[in-house]
Amino acid sequence: MKFRPLHDRVVVRRIEADKKTAGGIIIPDTVKEKPQEGEILAVGPGARDESGKIQPLDVKAGDRVLFGKWSGTEVKIDGEDLLIMKESDIMGVLEGTAKSGKKAA
Protein backbone atom coordinates (compact mmCIF):
# COMPACT_ATOMS: atom_id res chain seq x y z
CA MET A 1 0.00 0.00 0.00
CA LYS A 2 1.33 3.40 -0.91
CA PHE A 3 -0.67 5.60 1.45
CA ARG A 4 0.68 7.45 4.47
CA PRO A 5 -1.90 8.99 6.82
CA LEU A 6 -1.22 12.44 8.22
CA HIS A 7 -1.24 13.70 11.82
CA ASP A 8 -3.19 11.44 14.21
CA ARG A 9 -4.99 9.41 11.55
CA VAL A 10 -4.78 5.66 11.04
CA VAL A 11 -5.71 3.29 8.20
CA VAL A 12 -7.77 0.29 9.33
CA ARG A 13 -8.88 -2.88 7.53
CA ARG A 14 -12.13 -4.30 8.91
CA ILE A 15 -11.90 -7.88 10.19
CA GLU A 16 -14.95 -9.77 8.99
CA ALA A 17 -17.11 -11.41 11.62
CA ASP A 18 -18.21 -15.03 11.44
CA LYS A 19 -21.03 -15.73 8.99
CA LYS A 20 -22.69 -18.12 11.47
CA THR A 21 -24.05 -17.59 14.95
CA ALA A 22 -22.93 -19.74 17.86
CA GLY A 23 -26.01 -21.89 17.27
CA GLY A 24 -25.06 -22.52 13.63
CA ILE A 25 -27.53 -20.14 11.98
CA ILE A 26 -26.08 -18.57 8.81
CA ILE A 27 -26.37 -14.77 8.71
CA PRO A 28 -27.06 -13.38 5.22
CA ASP A 29 -25.04 -10.37 4.02
CA THR A 30 -28.16 -8.21 3.77
CA VAL A 31 -28.75 -8.18 7.54
CA LYS A 32 -25.18 -8.56 8.77
CA GLU A 33 -23.75 -5.51 10.55
CA LYS A 34 -20.37 -4.13 9.58
CA PRO A 35 -17.65 -5.37 11.93
CA GLN A 36 -16.35 -2.96 14.56
CA GLU A 37 -13.01 -4.74 14.80
CA GLY A 38 -10.06 -4.12 12.53
CA GLU A 39 -6.34 -4.30 11.96
CA ILE A 40 -4.26 -1.15 11.69
CA LEU A 41 -2.30 -1.02 8.43
CA ALA A 42 -0.64 2.40 8.72
CA VAL A 43 -0.39 5.23 11.26
CA GLY A 44 0.43 8.90 10.96
CA PRO A 45 3.31 10.54 12.84
CA GLY A 46 1.05 11.98 15.56
CA ALA A 47 -0.73 15.19 16.49
CA ARG A 48 1.00 18.39 17.56
CA ASP A 49 0.40 19.73 21.06
CA GLU A 50 0.13 23.42 22.00
CA SER A 51 3.92 23.82 22.11
CA GLY A 52 4.31 22.34 18.61
CA LYS A 53 5.80 19.00 19.66
CA ILE A 54 4.55 15.87 17.92
CA GLN A 55 2.80 13.47 20.29
CA PRO A 56 3.25 9.91 18.93
CA LEU A 57 0.22 7.63 18.66
CA ASP A 58 -0.50 4.81 21.12
CA VAL A 59 -1.33 2.37 18.31
CA LYS A 60 0.96 0.88 15.68
CA ALA A 61 0.62 -1.06 12.44
CA GLY A 62 -0.51 -4.63 13.11
CA ASP A 63 -2.60 -3.83 16.21
CA ARG A 64 -6.14 -5.22 16.35
CA VAL A 65 -8.53 -2.54 17.54
CA LEU A 66 -12.18 -1.90 18.32
CA PHE A 67 -13.82 1.25 16.97
CA GLY A 68 -17.26 2.84 16.90
CA LYS A 69 -19.95 1.70 14.48
CA TRP A 70 -19.93 4.98 12.52
CA SER A 71 -16.23 5.81 12.94
CA GLY A 72 -13.95 6.76 10.10
CA THR A 73 -14.26 7.44 6.41
CA GLU A 74 -14.57 4.52 4.01
CA VAL A 75 -12.08 4.62 1.11
CA LYS A 76 -10.90 2.21 -1.56
CA ILE A 77 -7.10 1.96 -1.91
CA ASP A 78 -5.55 -0.53 -4.36
CA GLY A 79 -8.98 -2.16 -4.75
CA GLU A 80 -9.36 -2.82 -1.02
CA ASP A 81 -12.06 -1.26 1.18
CA LEU A 82 -10.38 0.49 4.12
CA LEU A 83 -11.22 3.02 6.82
CA ILE A 84 -9.31 6.20 7.65
CA MET A 85 -10.02 7.48 11.15
CA LYS A 86 -8.50 9.56 13.91
CA GLU A 87 -6.85 7.75 16.78
CA SER A 88 -9.51 9.19 19.11
CA ASP A 89 -12.17 7.12 17.24
CA ILE A 90 -10.46 3.93 18.41
CA MET A 91 -11.92 2.55 21.64
CA GLY A 92 -9.10 0.17 22.47
CA VAL A 93 -6.50 -2.37 21.39
CA LEU A 94 -7.26 -6.09 21.61
CA GLU A 95 -4.29 -7.64 23.43
CA GLY A 96 -3.11 -11.19 22.82
CA THR A 97 -4.90 -11.76 19.53
CA ALA A 98 -3.28 -13.65 16.70
CA LYS A 99 -3.13 -12.20 13.21
CA SER A 100 -4.78 -15.35 11.83
CA GLY A 101 -8.21 -14.00 12.75
CA LYS A 102 -8.80 -16.33 15.71
CA LYS A 103 -9.58 -14.84 19.09
CA ALA A 104 -7.50 -15.71 22.14
CA ALA A 105 -9.17 -17.84 24.80
matplotlib code that plots the C-alpha trace (Angstrom):
import matplotlib.pyplot as plt

x = [0.0, 1.3, -0.7, 0.7, -1.9, -1.2, -1.2, -3.2, -5.0, -4.8, -5.7, -7.8, -8.9, -12.1, -11.9, -14.9, -17.1, -18.2, -21.0, -22.7, -24.1, -22.9, -26.0, -25.1, -27.5, -26.1, -26.4, -27.1, -25.0, -28.2, -28.8, -25.2, -23.7, -20.4, -17.7, -16.3, -13.0, -10.1, -6.3, -4.3, -2.3, -0.6, -0.4, 0.4, 3.3, 1.1, -0.7, 1.0, 0.4, 0.1, 3.9, 4.3, 5.8, 4.5, 2.8, 3.2, 0.2, -0.5, -1.3, 1.0, 0.6, -0.5, -2.6, -6.1, -8.5, -12.2, -13.8, -17.3, -20.0, -19.9, -16.2, -13.9, -14.3, -14.6, -12.1, -10.9, -7.1, -5.5, -9.0, -9.4, -12.1, -10.4, -11.2, -9.3, -10.0, -8.5, -6.9, -9.5, -12.2, -10.5, -11.9, -9.1, -6.5, -7.3, -4.3, -3.1, -4.9, -3.3, -3.1, -4.8, -8.2, -8.8, -9.6, -7.5, -9.2]
y = [0.0, 3.4, 5.6, 7.4, 9.0, 12.4, 13.7, 11.4, 9.4, 5.7, 3.3, 0.3, -2.9, -4.3, -7.9, -9.8, -11.4, -15.0, -15.7, -18.1, -17.6, -19.7, -21.9, -22.5, -20.1, -18.6, -14.8, -13.4, -10.4, -8.2, -8.2, -8.6, -5.5, -4.1, -5.4, -3.0, -4.7, -4.1, -4.3, -1.2, -1.0, 2.4, 5.2, 8.9, 10.5, 12.0, 15.2, 18.4, 19.7, 23.4, 23.8, 22.3, 19.0, 15.9, 13.5, 9.9, 7.6, 4.8, 2.4, 0.9, -1.1, -4.6, -3.8, -5.2, -2.5, -1.9, 1.2, 2.8, 1.7, 5.0, 5.8, 6.8, 7.4, 4.5, 4.6, 2.2, 2.0, -0.5, -2.2, -2.8, -1.3, 0.5, 3.0, 6.2, 7.5, 9.6, 7.7, 9.2, 7.1, 3.9, 2.6, 0.2, -2.4, -6.1, -7.6, -11.2, -11.8, -13.7, -12.2, -15.3, -14.0, -16.3, -14.8, -15.7, -17.8]
z = [0.0, -0.9, 1.4, 4.5, 6.8, 8.2, 11.8, 14.2, 11.5, 11.0, 8.2, 9.3, 7.5, 8.9, 10.2, 9.0, 11.6, 11.4, 9.0, 11.5, 14.9, 17.9, 17.3, 13.6, 12.0, 8.8, 8.7, 5.2, 4.0, 3.8, 7.5, 8.8, 10.6, 9.6, 11.9, 14.6, 14.8, 12.5, 12.0, 11.7, 8.4, 8.7, 11.3, 11.0, 12.8, 15.6, 16.5, 17.6, 21.1, 22.0, 22.1, 18.6, 19.7, 17.9, 20.3, 18.9, 18.7, 21.1, 18.3, 15.7, 12.4, 13.1, 16.2, 16.3, 17.5, 18.3, 17.0, 16.9, 14.5, 12.5, 12.9, 10.1, 6.4, 4.0, 1.1, -1.6, -1.9, -4.4, -4.8, -1.0, 1.2, 4.1, 6.8, 7.6, 11.1, 13.9, 16.8, 19.1, 17.2, 18.4, 21.6, 22.5, 21.4, 21.6, 23.4, 22.8, 19.5, 16.7, 13.2, 11.8, 12.7, 15.7, 19.1, 22.1, 24.8]

ax = plt.figure().add_subplot(projection="3d")
ax.plot(x, y, z, "-o")
ax.set_aspect("equal")
plt.show()
